[in-house]
Amino acid sequence: MSRPIDALAAAVAKEKEREGTPPSAEVISVSETVSAAATAYESLRNTLEYDEEHLLRRNAIRRILKRRLDEEGSEAVATELLRELVWARYLPNKRVPETMGTTLSAVLRKYRPLFSAARDAQDPSRAEEWLLDVASSEVEYAISPPLADEALASFAYAELKKRAAWTAAVPEADRDLQLYIAVHRAILKSNLATLRFRMLTLYYPDWAKAGADASVVREVADSLPTVVSSVERQIRHPWSDHMFRLVRRYAVVFHLIRDVIEKQPDAMAGGDRATIDAAIDRAAKARYARWSDRLRRSVGRAVLFLLCTKTVLALVIELPYERLVLEETSYLPLVANILFHPLLLGVIGLSVSIPAKKNTARVLELCHGILGFGPDFSVPVKAPRASPGGALSFLFNLLYAAFFLITVGAITALLTALRFNPVSIAFFLFFLALVTFFGLKIRNSRRELVIVETGGGLFGTLADVLFLPIVRAGRWIALRAPRVNVFLFFFDYIVEAPFKGAIRLVEGWLAFLREKKEEI
């Protein structure tokens, strides 16, 4: 096997060994009763914030840091952060060594000078939010170092880099960085916060092991605005999304190689083609099944969140408008506005499928190229197709706008015939745009597994012509709508602090009772 894949195999083995080794030091132990309450709270809160499951723990770390970072010293913050994570079962009970608090306090002390520098920046709130992203990512890396993930990213980066055939005019200095970012986005599903941390460590290799008094910490603090702008320039590079879509086509290949190394190491180590093919086929079927289960959970959470939101809006805005302004109540539009969009989201999300046989055959071809069993392949990196200019561009935009108006006009006419009032129609169209956009985002999660091209046929083409403008409108709304979720604001700023304080009090009381019981 090649050196990168050897490194991947070694990292996977080391991570499995670490997970199977019980801690030798004193561990953090919490009450199961308290843990059940905290877990229920986190589950409810996460229902209101649709996000990838692998990001939930990092999101929780960020919330805790934002709430506690200015309250106490680094040691106290680190200790309480770990306890809260164990409460909510983001970390296993009686498995986290208490010495982990010392490790995290060292990480947090390193960020104190940076937060001080952020307060003097031109845009303090933006700088502090950026630092919270980076700090929370580093804390999660310190708690559970992603050895196998990092080795997988290095393996994928090395294999794609040597096969990349650049025909586009991208500056040489940006090519490697853009491929690196695309690998993290497409293969590790790194979000913006993780990318910011990884880019910081790429620019400053000594950062991860630096102490609070290290020169690199002073250097970053003194040039914080420059560091932020340099990192953001690469993350938001004009080629960033294009490279992400390119690398995403090959993500499943690297994931399946890792799955075989992790679950069936003997098959990969033996080097026999038939054995490896059988192992990859089994791994592909297992990954398809996990994707289907995750899709159902994601759609269920999204539908529940949408149903709660639509019900509140109907009771707070639509029903009072009908009774106070129109002085009549029509229940059909009210019920339709509550139920239609969640049902539509469920249909869009759950009707997606994977062409398993054809897809696995193509994956095997690419695996053969990487593992040296068959013909190699290249990864063409071409510039995105340029938009037509001049009169043709004007004509296409005119047709696009015409189809948008026709579709919206037809829906409005139908709703008017069903006795929807103007407010109900506005809500219906608003959520139709959002639901079609988010529904297609959910459907597009199949692209992390599907490597073969699949056409939409006549029906798909017709749907694109009629509804793509509405989907694009939903994307426009999602990107520009206020990011303050009223429900999340209520949980994070009104409920969370007193709730966690109550949990801390209950846990202290239970510990007191256990102590008294032991004295008997």
C-alpha positions in Angstrom: 0.0 0.0 0.0 1.1 3.6 -0.6 2.4 5.7 2.3 -0.7 7.9 2.7 -3.0 4.8 3.1 -0.5 3.3 5.5 -0.8 6.5 7.6 -4.6 6.2 7.4 -4.5 2.6 8.6 -2.1 3.5 11.4 -4.4 6.4 12.6 -7.5 4.3 12.5 -5.8 1.6 14.6 -4.5 4.1 17.1 -7.9 5.8 17.4 -9.6 2.4 18.0 -7.0 1.5 20.6 -7.5 4.8 22.4 -11.3 4.4 22.5 -11.0 0.9 23.9 -8.5 1.8 26.6 -10.2 2.7 29.9 -8.9 5.9 31.6 -6.4 5.2 34.4 -6.9 8.5 36.3 -9.9 9.8 38.3 -12.9 10.3 36.0 -15.8 12.8 35.9 -19.0 11.2 37.3 -22.4 12.7 37.2 -25.9 11.7 38.4 -27.9 9.7 35.8 -31.0 11.6 36.9 -29.4 14.9 36.2 -27.9 13.6 33.0 -31.4 12.5 31.8 -32.8 16.0 32.4 -29.8 17.7 30.6 -30.1 15.3 27.7 -33.8 16.0 27.3 -33.1 19.7 27.2 -30.4 19.3 24.6 -32.6 17.1 22.5 -35.4 19.7 22.6 -33.1 22.5 21.8 -31.4 20.7 18.9 -34.8 20.0 17.4 -35.1 23.8 17.0 -31.7 24.1 15.3 -31.4 22.0 12.2 -27.8 21.0 11.9 -25.6 18.0 11.1 -25.4 15.5 14.0 -21.6 15.5 14.1 -21.7 19.3 14.8 -24.0 19.2 17.8 -21.2 18.7 20.4 -19.1 21.5 19.0 -22.2 23.8 18.9 -22.8 22.9 22.6 -19.1 23.7 23.4 -19.5 27.1 21.7 -22.6 27.9 23.6 -21.0 27.1 26.9 -17.9 29.1 26.2 -20.0 32.1 25.1 -22.0 31.9 28.3 -19.1 31.3 30.7 -15.9 32.6 29.2 -16.0 36.0 30.9 -17.4 34.7 34.2 -14.5 32.8 35.8 -10.9 31.7 35.4 -9.9 29.2 32.7 -9.7 26.3 35.1 -13.2 26.7 36.4 -14.6 27.2 32.9 -12.8 24.0 31.6 -14.1 22.0 34.6 -17.7 23.2 34.2 -17.6 22.8 30.5 -16.7 19.1 30.8 -19.4 18.5 33.4 -22.0 20.1 31.2 -20.9 17.9 28.2 -21.1 14.8 30.4 -24.5 15.9 31.7 -25.9 16.2 28.2 -24.2 12.9 27.1 -22.0 14.6 24.5 -19.3 12.8 26.5 -19.7 9.4 28.2 -20.2 9.3 32.0 -17.3 7.9 34.0 -15.0 7.9 31.0 -13.6 11.4 30.9 -10.5 11.8 33.1 -10.5 14.8 35.4 -7.0 15.7 34.1 -8.8 16.7 30.8 -9.8 19.9 32.7 -6.1 20.9 32.9 -5.7 20.3 29.2 -8.7 22.4 28.3 -7.7 25.2 30.7 -4.4 25.5 28.9 -6.3 25.9 25.6 -8.6 28.5 27.0 -5.8 30.5 28.6 -4.2 30.7 25.1 -7.3 32.5 23.8 -7.5 35.2 26.6 -5.0 37.6 24.8 -6.9 37.1 21.5 -10.3 38.0 23.1 -8.7 41.0 24.6 -7.3 42.0 21.2 -10.8 41.4 19.7 -12.4 44.0 21.9 -10.0 46.6 20.4 -10.7 45.5 16.8 -12.7 47.6 14.4 -15.6 45.2 14.5 -15.4 43.6 18.1 -18.5 41.4 17.8 -17.3 39.9 14.5 -13.8 39.2 15.9 -15.3 37.6 19.1 -17.6 35.4 17.1 -14.7 34.3 14.9 -12.6 33.5 18.0 -15.5 31.5 19.6 -15.6 29.4 16.5 -11.9 28.7 16.5 -11.7 28.2 20.3 -14.7 25.8 20.4 -13.2 23.8 17.6 -9.8 23.5 19.3 -11.5 22.5 22.6 -13.3 19.7 20.8 -10.1 18.6 19.1 -8.4 18.5 22.5 -11.3 16.5 24.1 -11.4 13.9 21.3 -8.5 14.2 18.7 -9.9 13.2 15.3 -6.8 11.1 14.4 -8.6 9.0 11.8 -10.4 12.0 10.3 -7.2 14.0 9.9 -5.5 11.0 8.3 -8.4 10.5 6.0 -8.2 14.2 4.9 -4.4 13.8 4.3 -4.9 10.6 2.3 -7.7 12.2 0.2 -5.7 15.4 -0.3 -2.6 13.5 -1.5 -4.5 11.2 -3.9 -6.6 14.1 -5.4 -3.6 16.4 -5.7 -1.5 14.1 -7.7 -4.5 13.4 -10.1 -5.7 17.0 -10.4 -5.4 18.3 -14.0 -5.7 22.0 -13.7 -6.9 23.7 -16.8 -8.3 26.8 -15.0 -6.5 30.0 -14.3 -6.2 29.7 -10.6 -3.2 31.3 -8.9 -0.6 28.6 -8.0 -0.6 29.8 -4.3 -4.3 29.3 -4.0 -4.6 25.8 -5.6 -3.4 23.7 -2.7 -5.3 25.7 -0.2 -8.5 25.5 -2.1 -8.1 21.7 -2.5 -7.3 21.4 1.2 -10.5 23.4 2.2 -12.6 21.4 -0.3 -11.4 18.1 1.1 -12.3 19.2 4.6 -15.7 20.5 3.5 -16.6 17.6 1.3 -15.0 14.6 3.0 -14.9 15.6 6.7 -18.0 17.8 6.5 -16.2 20.5 8.3 -18.3 23.6 9.0 -17.2 27.2 8.9 -15.9 27.1 12.5 -13.8 24.0 11.9 -12.4 25.5 8.7 -11.4 28.6 10.5 -9.5 26.6 13.1 -7.8 24.3 10.5 -6.8 27.4 8.4 -5.3 29.1 11.5 -3.2 26.0 12.3 -2.2 25.8 8.6 -0.9 29.4 8.7 0.6 28.9 12.2 1.8 25.3 12.5 3.0 25.9 16.1 -0.4 27.1 17.3 -1.9 23.7 18.4 1.0 23.0 20.8 1.6 26.6 21.9 1.1 27.7 25.5 -0.5 31.0 26.7 2.9 32.7 26.8 4.2 31.5 23.5 5.4 34.0 20.9 2.9 32.7 18.3 0.0 33.7 20.6 1.3 37.2 20.9 1.9 37.3 17.1 -1.7 36.3 16.3 -3.1 38.6 19.0 -1.1 41.6 17.6 -2.2 40.9 14.0 -5.7 39.5 14.7 -7.6 41.5 12.0 -5.0 40.5 9.4 -5.2 36.8 10.4 -9.0 36.9 10.3 -9.1 38.5 6.8 -6.5 36.1 5.4 -8.4 33.0 6.6 -11.7 34.4 5.5 -10.3 35.2 2.0 -9.4 31.6 1.4 -12.6 30.2 2.9 -14.7 32.5 0.8 -12.5 32.3 -2.3 -14.4 32.5 -5.6 -13.4 28.9 -6.3 -14.4 27.6 -2.9 -17.8 26.2 -3.8 -16.7 24.9 -7.2 -13.8 23.0 -5.6 -16.2 21.6 -2.9 -18.6 20.3 -5.6 -15.7 18.7 -7.5 -14.2 16.9 -4.4 -17.7 15.8 -3.2 -17.9 13.6 -6.3 -15.1 11.5 -4.9 -15.9 11.6 -1.2 -17.6 8.3 -1.0 -14.6 6.5 -2.5 -12.4 7.6 0.4 -15.1 7.0 3.0 -15.5 3.4 1.8 -11.7 2.8 1.9 -11.6 4.1 5.4 -14.7 1.9 6.3 -12.9 -1.2 5.1 -9.7 -0.3 7.0 -11.7 0.3 10.1 -14.2 -2.6 10.0 -12.3 -5.2 8.0 -8.6 -4.4 8.3 -7.5 -7.9 7.3 -9.3 -7.5 3.9 -7.3 -4.4 3.0 -4.0 -5.6 4.5 -4.2 -8.8 2.5 -4.1 -7.0 -0.8 -6.3 -9.5 -2.6 -8.5 -7.7 -5.2 -11.5 -10.0 -4.9 -11.5 -9.8 -1.1 -11.1 -6.0 -1.1 -14.0 -5.7 -3.7 -16.3 -7.8 -1.5 -15.4 -5.7 1.5 -16.0 -2.4 -0.3 -19.4 -3.7 -1.5 -20.4 -4.6 2.0 -19.2 -1.3 3.3 -21.2 0.5 0.6 -24.4 -1.3 1.5 -23.9 -0.4 5.1 -23.2 3.2 4.3 -26.3 3.4 2.1 -28.4 2.0 5.0 -26.9 4.5 7.5 -27.6 7.3 5.1 -31.3 6.3 4.8 -31.6 6.2 8.6 -30.0 9.6 9.0 -32.2 11.0 6.2 -35.3 9.9 8.0 -34.1 11.4 11.3 -33.1 14.7 9.6 -36.4 15.0 7.7 -38.3 14.2 10.9 -36.5 16.9 12.9 -37.0 19.5 10.1 -40.7 18.6 9.8 -41.2 18.9 13.5 -39.4 22.3 13.6 -41.5 23.6 10.7 -44.7 22.3 12.2 -44.0 24.1 15.5 -43.0 27.3 13.7 -46.1 27.3 11.4 -48.5 26.6 14.3 -47.1 29.5 16.3 -47.4 31.9 13.4 -50.9 30.7 12.6 -52.0 31.3 16.2 -50.1 34.6 16.7 -50.6 36.3 13.3 -53.1 34.6 10.9 -55.9 33.8 13.3 -55.9 37.3 15.0 -55.8 38.9 11.5 -58.9 37.0 10.4 -60.8 37.7 13.6 -59.8 41.4 14.2 -59.4 42.7 10.6 -61.5 40.4 8.4 -64.0 39.7 11.2 -64.4 36.1 10.0 -62.5 32.9 10.4 -61.8 30.5 7.6 -60.3 27.3 9.0 -59.3 25.7 5.6 -56.5 28.2 4.9 -55.4 28.1 8.5 -55.1 24.3 8.7 -53.6 24.2 5.2 -50.9 26.7 6.1 -50.0 24.7 9.2 -49.9 21.2 7.6 -49.1 21.6 3.9 -45.5 22.8 4.1 -44.3 20.1 6.7 -46.0 17.4 4.6 -44.4 18.8 1.4 -41.0 18.8 3.1 -41.5 15.2 4.2 -42.4 14.1 0.7 -39.4 16.0 -0.9 -37.0 14.6 1.6 -38.2 11.0 1.9 -38.7 10.4 -1.9 -35.0 10.4 -2.7 -33.1 7.1 -3.4 -29.7 5.9 -4.4 -28.9 3.8 -7.6 -26.9 1.4 -5.4 -25.7 -1.2 -7.9 -24.6 1.3 -10.6 -23.0 3.6 -8.0 -21.1 0.8 -6.3 -19.7 -0.4 -9.6 -18.3 3.1 -10.4 -16.9 3.4 -6.8 -15.0 0.1 -7.3 -13.5 1.4 -10.5 -12.1 4.4 -8.8 -10.9 2.4 -5.8 -9.0 0.1 -8.2 -7.2 3.2 -9.6 -6.3 4.4 -6.1 -5.2 1.0 -4.8 -3.3 0.1 -8.0 -5.6 -2.7 -9.1 -6.8 -1.1 -12.3 -6.4 1.9 -14.6 -5.8 5.2 -12.9 -8.0 8.2 -13.4 -7.5 12.0 -13.5 -9.5 14.7 -11.7 -10.1 17.5 -14.3 -10.3 20.9 -12.6 -12.0 23.2 -15.1 -13.4 26.6 -14.7 -17.2 26.8 -14.2 -19.2 27.4 -17.3 -19.4 31.1 -17.9 -22.8 32.7 -18.0 -24.0 33.8 -21.4 -23.6 37.6 -21.9 -25.3 40.2 -24.0 -28.7 39.7 -25.6 -28.8 36.0 -24.8 -28.3 36.6 -21.1 -31.1 39.2 -21.2 -33.4 36.7 -22.9 -32.7 33.9 -20.4 -33.3 36.3 -17.4 -36.5 37.4 -19.0 -37.7 33.8 -19.5 -36.6 33.0 -15.9 -38.6 35.9 -14.5 -41.6 35.0 -16.7 -41.7 31.5 -15.4 -41.4 32.7 -11.9 -44.4 35.1 -12.3 -46.4 32.4 -14.1 -45.8 29.9 -11.3 -46.5 32.4 -8.5 -49.5 33.8 -10.3 -51.1 30.3 -10.8 -50.5 29.4 -7.1 -52.0 32.7 -6.0 -55.0 32.3 -8.1 -55.6 28.8 -6.7 -55.2 30.0 -3.1 -57.6 32.9 -3.8 -60.2 30.5 -5.1 -59.8 28.5 -1.9 -60.6 31.7 0.1 -57.1 32.4 1.4 -56.7 36.0 2.6 -53.7 38.1 1.6 -51.8 37.3 4.8 -52.4 33.6 4.4 -51.2 33.7 0.7 -48.1 35.6 1.7 -47.2 33.0 4.4 -48.0 30.2 2.0 -45.7 31.5 -0.8 -42.9 32.5 1.7 -42.8 29.0 3.3 -43.2 27.3 -0.1 -40.0 29.0 -1.3 -38.2 28.1 1.9 -39.5 24.5 2.1 -38.6 23.7 -1.6 -35.1 25.1 -1.0 -34.4 23.2 2.3 -36.1 20.1 0.9 -33.7 20.1 -2.1 -30.8 20.7 0.3 -31.9 17.6 2.2 -32.2 15.6 -1.0 -28.8 16.8 -2.1 -27.2 15.0 0.8 -27.3 11.9 -1.5 -24.4 13.5 -3.4 -22.1 12.5 -0.6 -22.7 8.9 -1.7 -23.7 9.0 -5.4 -20.9 9.3 -7.8 -22.7 8.4 -11.0 -24.7 10.9 -13.1 -28.5 10.6 -12.8 -30.8 12.5 -15.1 -34.1 13.9 -14.0 -36.0 12.9 -17.2 -38.9 14.9 -18.7 -40.6 15.4 -15.3 -37.4 16.6 -13.6 -36.8 19.1 -16.5 -40.4 20.4 -16.3 -40.1 20.8 -12.5 -36.8 22.7 -12.9 -38.4 25.1 -15.4 -41.5 25.8 -13.2 -40.1 25.6 -9.6 -36.4 26.4 -9.9 -37.2 30.2 -9.6 -39.1 29.5 -6.4 -36.3 27.4 -5.0 -33.9 30.2 -5.9 -36.2 32.6 -4.1 -36.1 30.4 -1.1 -32.3 30.4 -1.2 -32.3 34.2 -1.4 -34.6 34.4 1.6 -32.6 31.9 3.7 -29.4 33.7 3.0 -30.8 37.2 3.8 -33.4 36.5 6.4 -32.6 37.5 10.0 -30.5 34.9 11.7 -32.0 35.4 15.1 -34.2 32.4 15.8 -36.7 33.6 18.5 -37.0 30.1 20.0 -33.3 29.5 20.1 -32.8 33.0 21.6 -35.3 32.1 24.3 -33.5 28.8 25.1 -30.0 30.2 25.0 -30.5 33.5 26.9 -33.5 32.9 29.0 -33.7 29.2 29.8 -30.2 27.7 29.5 -28.3 29.5 32.3 -30.9 29.1 35.0 -31.6 25.5 33.9 -27.9 24.5 34.1 -27.7 26.3 37.4 -30.7 24.2 38.7 -29.0 21.1 37.4 -25.8 22.0 39.2 -27.8 22.6 42.4 -29.7 19.3 42.1 -26.4 17.4 41.5 -24.9 19.0 44.6 -27.9 18.0 46.7 -27.8 14.4 45.5 -24.1 14.3 46.3 -24.8 15.6 49.7 -27.5 12.9 50.3 -25.1 10.2 49.2 -22.5 11.4 51.6 -25.0 11.4 54.5 -26.2 8.0 53.5 -22.6 6.6 53.7 -22.3 8.0 57.2 -25.1 5.8 58.4 
